[in-house]
Amino acid sequence: MEGKYLLGVDVGTTSVKVAVIDENAGVLGISKSSYRLITPNPDFQQIDTEDMWNAFLKCVVLVSEGKGLDLSQIAGIGISSLCPGLAAFGEDGKVLVDPILYSDRRSTKEAEMILEAVGSEKLFEITANTAMAGATSGTSMLWIKRNLPEEYAKTKYFGHVNTLMAHRMTGHFAIDYSNASYSNFFETTGGFQWSSYICGKVGIDIEKLPPLLHSTDVVGTLINRDLTGLGLREGIPVVIGGGDTACASLAVGVTGAGDVCESVGTTNVLTICVDQPKFDHGFINRCHVVDGTWIYQGAMSHTGSAYQWFKDEFCRDLQDESELTHQDVFIRMNEEAAKSKPGCGGLVFLPYMLGERSPIWDPYARGVFFGISLQTTRSDFNRAIMEGCGYGLRQLAEIAGRVTGKRIGEFVSIGGGAKSEVWAQIKADIMGVNIKVLDLNDMAPIGAALLGGVGAGVFKDVYEASEKVEKKVCRVVTASHENDEAYERGYRVYTELYPKIKDLYRVTSNLY
C-alpha cells in the first residue's frame, strides 16, 4: 500500500466535517465548514448541493494545510451522511432535486398514502419502520412523483447524501444498507433488498432505486478533478459508508449486541446494537454498518436545536460581549440552568419543536412548556429543556429494555453537547445510569474513515478498525438519586402529556 492515510467525510445537517486518520486509527486532523440550506418556507428543508460540495472541498484544504498533511498519502475515502437526505439524479448524474432533509414536512400527505397503501403493520414487518414526512425518504420520493412529474420522469436514481457524494467522487451510484433502511422500500428485517411488493403498492418504480452495497464496499475509484486537483491520487477506492450515527457508533465501539451510545448535537440519539431483528415501533430501526447487526435508534430531532433556539431568542443578554464564543455563552447558560432546582418548579418541556420521530412519530407535534406559574424563572425554562431531553432518553431506554429484556446500566456519550457537565448530570440522574463522556466530539467522520480503511484493505474488518480507535474518557458521570422524587413527577407528566394533547396539534397546524 503506497498511501498510509484514510479520509472520512461526514455531511451533517448544516456543516461538513472531514477527518484524516492513519493506519493505526490515530486522528491526524479534523476540519469543519458550514453550508446553506434551502428553506423557502417552514415545511421545506433541503441541502444546497453545490454549497455543500464546496464546503467539503474547503474542509479537505483546511485539514491538509492546517496539519501539513500530504494528501497523496490518502489510501481510501469513506462517507458518512445525515439520514435521510433524499436527492433525485438524472441520467448524467445531475442533481434534479436537492437532498430533502429528515426534518422536511412537505410530504405529510404522502406518508399517509404509503401507510394506507401498504398498511402500517405490513410496512413495519418488512422495513422495521413506519412512514413519516422527511424522516423516511419514500415519502419524499412519492412527493416528487406527485408534485414534480417531469423531474420524476427524468430520474435515473433516487439516493441519499452518501449516494450523491459517491457519485461526485467516482461516477457510480450506490446506497448502503444503513441508509436504505430509512427509505420505506428496503427489506430491513430479512432479504436486504428493495421490496418489489412495497414499490408496487406505493407506485414507485423499483428501477429508480440505486444499487445496494455493504457499508465497507467500494463504490468505485476516485476520478473527481476537484479532489485530484487538491492532491488526492486518482484511482484510490471510495467506500459507500453509512448513516452518520451508525458511523459514529462504529468509531466509539458499538459493534456487538448490547453496546449502547448516545450522540448529542442538533439531535440527541440513543443507539442500541442488537444481533436479532426484533424491533419496536418507538424506534428508528436500521441495519448497522457492522454486518450481521442492527441498531435501534431513539432519535429526538430537536433537543440541541431547541437549546440553540432558547439561546438565540431569550438569552441575548448573556452574549452581549463581542469576544464571547458560542461555547462561552453555552457555559453561561449552563450555569444559569444549574440555579433552577431539579424539577424546575413543576415546569416540563416537550422537545417536539418541528415534529418528532421516535417514539411518537408525529409530524404535527410542536414544543410545549407545561406548568408555567408566576414563580417560573428563565433559569427554570433553561433547565426544563435539558430535563425534557433526559425524560425523552429515559422513555427510549425503557422501550429498549422491554424489547431486549436488558436494562441499560451505562452508556458512552459523544458530540459537542456531551461536554455539558450540567446536562450530562441531569440525564444520568433522570435515567439512573452512569455516562462515560468521550474526549472526541466528531466520531462520524472518523467512523467513515474506518469504513474507508476496511474497503481499502488497511484494516482486516470493522472490528479491528473500531478497536484501534483511542476511546479516551474525559469524564464519568455517576447517577445520583437525591432528586428521584422530583424527576419521577416530571417524567410522569412528560410521558402522559403528549397522548392527552396530540389531537390539538392538527388544529394548530391549520393556522400556518
N, C-alpha and C positions, 0 to 999 in steps of 0.2 A: 504494500500500500504506500503510494507516494505521499498522499496527504495525511495529516495527523489530527486535524481539527474537524469538528462537526458543527453545523449551523442549524439552529432551530428557530422558526418564526412562529409567533402567536399573534393572530389577528383578534383583538378584543373588541369590546363594544364601541369604544371611542379612540382607541390607540393601537399601535402595532409595537410589539416587543421582539427583539432579536437577541438570542443567546448564542455564544460560541463556547464550546467545551472541548477538552482534549480527550485522548483515548482512555483516560482514567476517570472520565466524567467530572474532571475539575473545571470549574467555571472560569473562563478566561475573560469574559466580558459580557455585559448586558446593556442594551440600549433601548430607548423608547421614543416614539414620536406619535403625536396625535393626528387625527384626520377628521374630516367633516362628515356629518350625517345629513341626509336629505329628509327634512321634516316639514312638508308643505302644510300639514295640519296635525292635530294631536294624535290621530289614529295611524298616521303614516310614518314609518321609520325605516330608512334604507341607508345602506353604505354608499358613499360616493366612491365608486370603484377606482377611478384614476387618482383621487386624492389619497386613498388607502394604499395603492400601489406605490405612489411617490413617498409616502410615509415609510413604507417598507425599505425602499432604496435608501432613504435618509438614515434609517436605523443601521443598515449594513455599513454605510460610510462612517457613522458615529462610532460603532463598535470597533471598526477597523482602525480608524485614525486615533480614537481615544485610547486604545490599548496597544497600538502599534502592532496589530496582527497582520500577518501575511495571508491574504485571502486565497492565494493559490494553494495553501495547505488544507483548505476545506475538502474533506473526502466525501461528504454526503450532506444532504439537506432533509430536514423533516418539518412537517407542517402541523400546527395546532390552530384551531379556529373556534370562535364563538359558535354556538349551535342552538337552533338552526339560523342560517342566513341564506335564504333561497334566491338563487340567480337563474336566469334563463340565458342560454347561449345559442347563437346561430351556427350555421354550418361551418363558418370560418373561425369560430371561437369568439366572435364579437359578443359582448355582453348586451343582450337585448333588454333585460330588466335588471337593474342594480340589486344587489342582495337585500332581501326583505328580512328585517330582524325579528327575533323571537318576541320582542315587545310590540310589534306592529299589530294593530287590531282591525285592519280593514276587512279581513276575511272571516269575521264572526259568523256571517250567514253561511259561508262555505263550510265552516266547521260543523254547523248544524246539519247541512246537507250530507256531509260524509257520514255522520253518526246515524242519520236516518236511512241512508242508502245501504250501509253495511250492518248497522246495529252495534250499539256500544259494546256489548259483551263479545260479539264476534270479532270486532276490531281489536279489543284488548287481548283476546285469545291468540290472535295472530301476531300483533305488533307489540304487545305488552304496554300499550299506551292508549290514550284517548285522542280526540281531535280537538285542538284549541287554536284559535286565530293566532298565527305567527309562531306560537310555541311548538307547533308541529308543521313542517313545511308543506305537507299535502294540501292544507287549506289555502296556502299562497299559490300553489300550482293551479288549483281549481279557480281561484280568483282571477288569475291571469287568463285562463281559458275563457271565463265568462265575461271579463271586462276588457281584455286586450287580445281579441281573437286573432289579429294579424301577427302579433308577437308570438302567440301560441303556435300558429301555423308555421312560423319560421324557426321555431325552437328545435334544435337538434337534440340538445340535452338540457334538463334541469340539473342543478347541482348545488352544493353548499359552498361555503367560502374556501374550504380546502380544495374543492374541485376547481374553483377559479384560480387559486394560487398555483396549483399543479399545472393547469393548462398554460398559464402565462410562462411558467418556467420550462415546460417540456413539450408543449403542443399536444399533449394527450389528456383525455378526460377520464376521471375516476372519482369514486367516493368510497370511504371506508365504512365498516360495519357500525362503528360508534356513531357516526353522523347519520347513516342510513336509518338507524333505529328511531330517529326523530322525524321521519318522513311520512308516516301513516301507511307506507306501502311495502315495508320490509318485514320479512318473517323473523322477527327478533327471537321468538320463543323456540325456534327449531329451524329448519330449512335454510336460513341465512341466504335468502334470495328475494328478488322482487316478487310480490304477490300478484299473480295474474287475476286472482279472484277479486281482490280489493280494487285493483285498477279497473277491472271490468265493471264493477258495481258503481264506482265513482265517475268513470268516463275519462280517465287519464290514460293516454297512450303509453303502454309499458316500454315501448321503444325509445321514449324520451327520457327514460331514467338511465343514468350513467353506469358504466361497468363497475362492479363491486370488487374491492380489494381488502385484504387484511391490512391492519394499520402499519405493519412492518414491510409491506410490499412496495417495490419500486414502481412508480408510475411511468417513469421514463428518465432520460438523461437531460442535463441542463443544456438548453440551446438559447436561452433568452439573452439578447445582446445588452440589455440594461445591466444585467448581473455580470456577464463575462467582461463587460467594459469596466467594471469596478475591480476586476482582478480574480474573480472566481473562474475555475477552469471549466471549459466546455466539456460536456460528457460525463460529469460526476452524477451519481444517482440521486434522484429526488424521490423521497418516500412520502406516501399519501398522508400518514399520520392519523390524527383523530380529533375529537372534540376537546376543547380547552380543559375542562375539568377532568376528563379521562387522562389527558396527557399529564396534567399536574399531579394526579393521583399516582400515576406510574413513578414519577420522579420522587415522591415522598415515601414510596414503598408499599402502596396499596396494590398488592399483586395477588393476594390469596384470600380465600373465604374468611370473613370476619374482620378483615382490615378496614379501618374507618379513618376518614379525614374530613376536615372542614376547610373550605376556602372562603375568604372574607374579602369582598371587594364591592363593586357596584351591586352584585347579588351576593347572597350567602347560601352556599351549597353544602349539604351534608352528604357525603358519598360513602356507601357501604358496598364492599365487594362480596359477591356470592358465587358459588360454583354450581348452583342448580337454578333452572329457570322458574322460580316461584316468585310471583310478583303481586304487588298491591296497587290498587287504583290511585292511592295517595301519592305515589312516587312517579317521577320520570324514570323509566326503565330502559336500559340500553346495553348493548354489547360493550365490553371493556376493550381497551387496546391490547389487553392481555388475552390471547386466545383461550377459550375454554372457560371464561369467566364473564359475569355480567356485573353491572353496578346499579344499585338503587341510588337515585339522586333526588334528595329533597331540596328543590331549588326555590328559595324565596327570592323573587325577582327584584325587589326594590328596597332592600334593607339599607345597604350602603348609600344608595341614591336618595333614600328618604332622609338620612342624616346629612347628606350634602345639601338637599333642599332646605332643611331646617337651618343649616349654617348660612346659606345664601339669603334666606328670607327673614330670619329672625335673630341672627347673631352678628349683624353688621358692626355693632359697637365693639365686638371682640377682635375685629380685623381692621381697625382704623389706623394702624401703624404700617407705613409703606414697606418697612423692612421685614415684616412678618411673612413667613412662608405658610403654605396651606397646612403643613404639619404643625406649626406653632399655633394656628387657630384651632385646629382639632384638639390639641393638648389643652388649650384654654377651655374649650367646650367640655372636654372630659372632666376637667377639674370642677367645672360648674355642675355637671351631672352628678358628681360624687357628693355634692352638698344636699341633694334630694335623698330622702330616706327610701330604703327598699320598699317597693310597692307604690311609690310616687303619690302617696296620699289618696290612693284609690284610682288613680289615672291609669288606663290601659290603652295601648296603641295597637291597632291592626295595621300591618305594613303593606297593605294591598294598594299601592299608590297608582298603579296603571294596570289593573287586572292582576291575577295571580295564577301561577302554575300549581305546583304541589303545595298542600294537599287538596286545595278546594277547586282548582281548575275552573276559574270564573273570570272571563274577560271583562265583565262589567264591574267587578269589585273595585273599591277605592279605599283609601286610607281612612281610619277613624280614630279619633281621640275620644274615649268614653270615660265619663266620671269627672268631668271638669267641675270645679267648685270655685267659690270666691277666694279660697285659700290656695288655689293652684298657682304655682310659680313657673317661670321659664325653665328653671332647673328641673322641675317635675316633667315638663314636656320633653326636655332633652333626655332625661333618664328613661322616660317611658318608651322612646324609640328603641333604645338599647334593650330594655326589658322585653319589648314586643318581639325582637329578634330571638331572644332567649326562650320565650314561650313557644315561638314557632319551631325552633330547633328541638325543644323537648317533645312537642307534638310529633315531629317527624321521627325522632328516636324511638318513641313509644310504638309507632306504626312498624318500624323496622324490627323491634323486639317481638311484636306479635307474629310477624311473618317468619322470622328466623328462629324464634324460640330462645334467643340470647339477648340479654340486656347489654347495652353499650356502657362500659365502665370508664373508658377514656378514649380520647382521640387526638390526632395531630391536627394543628391549626396552621394554615398558611395564608398569605396575602397581606396587603397593606393594612387592612383593618384589624388583622390579628394582633398587631402590636399594641393596641389599646389595652392597657392593664385593667382599666375600669370595666370596659366592655367584656373582656375575657372573664373577669371575676364574676360579673353578673350572669353570664352564660353558664359558667361552671356551677354556680350556686343554684340557679333555677333548674338545671338538668341533673344536678347531683353527680357530676362526673369530673374527672381530672383532665386538664387540657395541656398538651405539650405544644408550645408555640415554637415553630422552627425559625431559624435566623433568616433564611432566604424567603423573599416575597414572591419572586417571579418564577414559579415552578413550571408553568405551562410551556414556555419556550424551551426550558431545559428538558422536559419530557419529550417534546418534539425532536430535539437534537438526539436524545437517546434512541428514539424510533428510527431516526435517520442513520444512526450508528449501527443498529441491528440490520437494517436493509443494506447498508454499505459493507457489512461484514466486519466492522470494527469490534462489535460485541457479539458474543455467541447467540444470545437470546435476550428477551426483555428482562428476565430475572437477573442475569449478570449485569445488564445495563443499570437496572434500578439499584442493585446492591452497591455499585461503585459510587453512587451519589453520596456525598457527605451530608448527613441529616443532622446538622448541629442544632441542638435545642437551646434557645436563648432564655426560655422561661417555662417553668412548670407551674400551672395554676391549679391549686388544690381546692376542691369544693368545700365550702363552709355550710353549716346547717343552722347558723344563727338566725337566718331570716326566712326559714322554711314556711312559717305561718303566713307571712305577707305574700310570699311567692305562690303559695298554694291558692290563696284567694285570687290573686291576679291571673293565675293560669286557668282557674275555673271560668273567670269572666272571658278570657281570651278564647277559650275553646267553645263556650256556649254563645258568645255574642254573634259571630258570623251566621250561624244557622238561623238565628232569630231575625236578622235584618237583611238576609241575602236577596229577598224578593224586592226590596226597596231600591237596590242598585239599578235595576232595569228601569225603574221610574225616573231616577235622576239622569240616566243615560240619555233619555229623550230630550233633556234640556240643552244638549250640545248640538 
